[in-house]
Amino acid sequence: MKIFVNHQQQEFASPMHLDAVLDLLQPKNPFAISINCQFVAKVHYGSTILQENDRIEIISPVTGG
């Protein structure tokens, strides 16, 4: 299954839950997730099933002045 992660195409098994993809990618905490421009709350990672051509953004907070 083709999924885009931060604008980069990647291949994953199908079907795949969001939490399984995050286990494979190991993003550095803290981060937020959006799928197809929709924020996904952390409590929904395990129940969110990804679809072909979904676009995942892993967003890290930016600090500074």
C-alpha positions as CSV (number, residue, x, y, z in Angstrom):
1,M,0.0,0.0,0.0
2,K,1.4,3.4,-1.0
3,I,1.3,6.1,1.7
4,F,2.9,9.5,1.7
5,V,4.8,10.5,4.9
6,N,5.9,14.1,5.0
7,H,5.6,14.3,1.2
8,Q,7.7,11.1,0.7
9,Q,6.1,8.0,-0.8
10,Q,6.5,4.8,1.3
11,E,5.2,1.3,0.9
12,F,3.4,-0.5,3.8
13,A,1.5,-3.7,4.3
14,S,-2.3,-3.4,3.8
15,P,-4.4,-2.8,5.9
16,M,-2.3,-0.8,8.3
17,H,-3.2,1.1,11.5
18,L,-1.6,4.5,12.2
19,D,0.0,3.3,15.4
20,A,1.7,0.4,13.5
21,V,3.1,2.9,11.0
22,L,4.4,5.1,13.8
23,D,6.0,2.1,15.4
24,L,7.9,1.5,12.2
25,L,8.9,5.2,11.6
26,Q,9.8,6.0,15.2
27,P,9.2,9.7,15.1
28,K,10.9,11.7,17.9
29,N,8.5,13.0,20.7
30,P,6.7,15.3,20.9
31,F,4.8,15.3,17.6
32,A,1.3,15.6,16.2
33,I,-0.2,13.7,13.3
34,S,-2.5,14.8,10.5
35,I,-3.9,12.5,7.8
36,N,-5.1,14.2,4.6
37,C,-5.0,17.6,6.4
38,Q,-7.1,16.4,9.4
39,F,-5.6,16.3,12.9
40,V,-5.7,12.8,14.5
41,A,-5.8,12.7,18.3
42,K,-3.4,10.3,20.0
43,V,-6.2,8.3,21.5
44,H,-7.3,7.4,17.9
45,Y,-3.9,6.2,16.6
46,G,-4.8,2.5,17.2
47,S,-8.2,2.7,15.6
48,T,-7.2,4.8,12.5
49,I,-6.9,2.5,9.5
50,L,-4.8,4.0,6.7
51,Q,-5.9,3.9,3.0
52,E,-4.0,3.8,-0.2
53,N,-2.5,7.2,-1.1
54,D,-3.2,8.7,2.4
55,R,-1.0,11.7,3.2
56,I,0.5,11.6,6.7
57,E,2.2,14.7,8.2
58,I,4.3,14.2,11.3
59,I,4.5,17.6,12.8
60,S,7.0,18.6,15.5
61,P,6.5,21.8,17.6
62,V,8.8,24.7,16.9
63,T,10.0,26.9,19.7
64,G,11.8,30.2,19.7
65,G,11.2,33.9,19.5
